[in-house]
Amino acid sequence: MSNSSFSSRFSNRRRNAVNRLDDFDFDQIKFGMPTKKGPQTFIPVTYKGKPLKFQARGVSIGFVGHSTKKDAMDTPLLDRNFYFSINAGIDECPEMPGNVCDGPSLFEFHKAIENKFKEYIKSSKEVANKMKATYKARDEETGKQKLKYKSLIPLWSDSTPILDRETEEETGEFYPPSIMYKLRPSTVSEKGGVTKVDSFTTTFKDRRGRELPIKPSNVNGSIPRGSFGILNVSMPRIWIGAQQLKFTVYLNDAKLVIVDTTEETDDFADVESDSDGDDFKEEGGTDDVDDPDAELDALEGELGDI
């Protein structure tokens, strides 16, 4: 799906093997039966027998942060919804070898997985029943029974109209296609429950692998529109709600090239490091990207924040 020139030397090392979008075999994506864990019910999603994860490379970032509308700003900081939005209409990244980004491929990737899941629900009456789907009366034209199932909340959006800021009426223009991931504040265990803290479960790094101090309290404006990233993403399950279904997404880590037209920055890094990056042009280096498995294992134990 994406340009093969994005491969690098670390990609073949077994310890840090990553699933690239252009290498995916969709026949290897499997959905399990609903599994109840505590108060939550999930559908496992696996690829080649392991929780689904993948890497998107050179994607263009549209927005990172939380809404600044009054109702959002009146909500306590750590209870706000934080988002990482990708502009899927851009397919070039000048910071990557080959000047190609995975944005459009990632958009089609998510649509394909969602369609595969919908087909899975319809694969048999046994599966449909376990997914709490129900068959309706037969269609008069085809003679087939129609299937009604819970709606799947998409991770992508397309042809979203732009509204006038004052009148909130449609302007006739549309936002580019996009993919939206949720960012989660970290939690610490305490007696009687867990408490959110001012950091994200996502690790942000600059192109040289140095960790960036991006957290809920300063995230708005920290990653300007037009920046680029290499993202390690996990989608290990589908959450089952009362009326809807939703893929649970963990943005494990994001390596960024920050675009800032106002002043000279060093990708927002405030620490020195001798560690070079791996894939963005002009920086060189052969260090491996981090393996997200350890963080995913920890995150899968936290069921309260879906």
N, C-alpha and C positions, 0 to 999 in steps of 0.2 A: 504493500500500500504506500509506503514512503520510500524515499530514495535510498538505494542500497549504499550509496557513498557515505551514509551517516555511520557506518560500522567503524569500530575502533579496536585497537589491540586487546583491550580488556574484555571485550564482549564474549570471547570464547573461553574465558577462564571459568571453570565449573563453579568455583566458590561464589563468584559474583555474576553468574549468568543472568541475563535479563531477557524478558520477552519483548522483542521489538515488534512494532505494529505490522511491518512488512513481512514478518515471519510467521504470523499467527495462522494456525490451522483451526478454523472454526469448528471442525468436527470434534476437536479435543476439548471444547468448552462444554461442561456438563452442569446441569442443575439437579440438586438433590431434592428430597422431600422436606416439607416443613419440619423444623426442629425447634422445640421450645427450650429456651434458656432463661430461667428466672421468669420475669414478667413479659419477656419479649419472645417473639416467634420469628425465625429466620429460614430462608431457603439458601443452603450452601451453593456457592458458585466456584467451580474448580476449572483449572486448565492443566491437562496432563496429570490429573490426580492431586494437584496442590491448589491452595487458594489462589484465585485469579489475581495476577499482578502484571504490570507492563510498564514500559518506559516510553514517554513521548518526548521528542527531541526538537529543540529549536522553536518551540511554540511561541507565538506572539501573545503578550499578556494585555488584556483589555481593562481589567479592574481587579484590585485586591483591597479588601477592607470591609467596612460595614456601611449601611445606609446612614445618611446624615439627615434624613427626614425627622421631623419633630418626634413622632411616636417612637422611632428607633433611638433617638438621642435621650429620650426620657427613660429608657430601659437601662438598668445597671450594666456597666461596661461588659462584664464577662457573660452576661445573659443575652447579649446581642447576637445576631446571626452574622458570621464572618464568611466572606466568599472569595474565591479565587476564580476569576473569569478569564477564559481563553478566547481570543479572536480567531475563529476558525475560518475566516475569510482571507487570511494571509497565508501564503504558501512559500514565502521566502524569508530566510534568516541570514543576513550578511555575516553574522558571527559564527556560523557553522560551516564546515567543509561542504562544498556543493551548493551553498546558498539556498538550501531547501529546508522547510520546516514541516512538522507533522500535523499542523493545525487542521487542514481539511481532511487528512486521513483519520485523525482522532475523532472528528465529527462523524464520519461514516462508520468508524469502528463502533462507537456507542450506539448508533442507530441499528447496526447489524446485530449487536448483542441483544438489544431490546426486542428486535423482531424474532430472533432465535428463541428467546424466552417465551414470547407469545405463542409461537408454534409449539413449544414444549407443553404449554398448558393444554393445547388442543390435541395433543398427540394421542390421548386415550381418555375414556370416561373415568378410569381410576385416577389418573393424574389430575384431571379437572376437579374431581370430587375432593381430593386432598388439598387442592389449591383453593377450595371453597368457591369454585366456579360452578355455575348451574346452567343446564341446557334449557332453552326456551322452546316454544312451539316451532315446528318445522317451517322453513321458508317455502312459500307457495311456489316460487319459480324453480328453485333448485331441489326442493324436497329434503334438504339437509336441516338438521337441528342447529339453531344458532346458539352460540355459547356466550354467556355473560360472565365476566370476571372482573375483579377489582382493577381499576385503572392503574397503570404504571407511570409514576412521575418521571418524566424524561430528564436527563442530565444536560440536554442540549436544547437550544431554541433557534428558530429560524423565522425570518420575515416578521419580526416583532416591530410594530409601528412605533415611531418616535412621536412623543406627545409634546405639545407646546407647554413650556414651563408655567405659563400664567393661566391659560385657559384649559389645559389638560386635554385639548382636542388633538386628533391625529393631524400631523403635518404633511402626510403623503410620502414621507421618507421612512426608511426602515433601518434598524440596527443590523450589522453584519451577523452571520451565523455565529453562535458562541457555544461554549461548554462551560458549565458552572460546577465547581467543586466547593464543598463546605470546609472551612477551616475550624478546628476544634481547639478551644483553650485546654491546656493541660490540667490534670487534677492530681490532688494528693489525698491519700487515705487518712481519714481521721476517725476518731471514735464516733460512731453513729452515722457514718456515711463518708462522702467524698466532698472536697472543696475545690472549686476552680481557681487556678492561679494565673498570673499575668505572663503566660508564655503559651506557645502553640505546640501541639503534638507534631506539627510539621517542622522540620529543620530547614532553614534557609541558609544558603551558602552563596558566595560570589564565585566567579568563574575559576578561581584558583583554589577553591575548596575551603575557604575561610568562612566560618560561621558568621552570619549577619544578625545583629541584635533586633530582629523584627518580632514584635509581640502585639497582643491586642491593644495595648495602650498607645502604640505609635504606628500601627499598621497602615492607617489611612494616609496615603501620600508617600509611603516608603518605597513602593514599587510602582513608578509612573507607567501610564499607558504607553505601549510601544516597546517596553522592555521584553527580553526573551528569556526562556528557561528550558532546562532539561528536567523533566518531572518523573519521579518514580511513584507510581500509583498502585494501590491495591483495591480490588473490588471483591471481597471474599464472600459476600452474601447479599440477599435481598430481604429487606425488612418488610414485614407484613403488618399493616395498620388496619384499622377498623374498616376503612373504605378504599384504601390505596396501597400500592406496593412501591418500594423505593430501593434502588441499589445503595448499599452502604459503601461509601468511598472514603479511603484514607489517602490523602496526599502525604506520603511518607517524607519525602524531601524534595526540595527544589533548588537547583543550581541556576543562578541568575546572572544575566548581563543587564545591569540597571542602566536605563536611559534617563539622563538628567540634563536638560538643556539650560538650566539656570546657573549651575556652578560646577566646578570641577569636583568630582567625588571619586572614591576608590571602591565603587560598587557597595557603598554604605558599610564597608568593613572598618572596624576600629581596632583590630588586633593585627599584629604582624605574624607572618607565617612563611616558612620555606616550602610549603606544600604547593606544588603547581596543579593547575587544572588538568582536564583530560580531553575535552572535545571542542571547546570554543577556540576559534582561530586566534593566532598571534600570541597565545599564552603557552602553548606547548605542554609538555609533561606527559607522564604515563601512569599516574596514580589511578587506582581503581575508584569507581564510584562506590558509595556506601551501599551495603546490602540491606534492604528494608525489612528483612525477615524478623530481626530481633524486635524492632519497634512494632511490627504488625502483631507479633505474639503477645506483646503487652497490651496493645490496643484492643485485641479481641476479647480480653477479659473485662473490658469496660462496656457494659451494656446500657448504661443510662443515657448516653448522649448519641442518639442516632441521627 
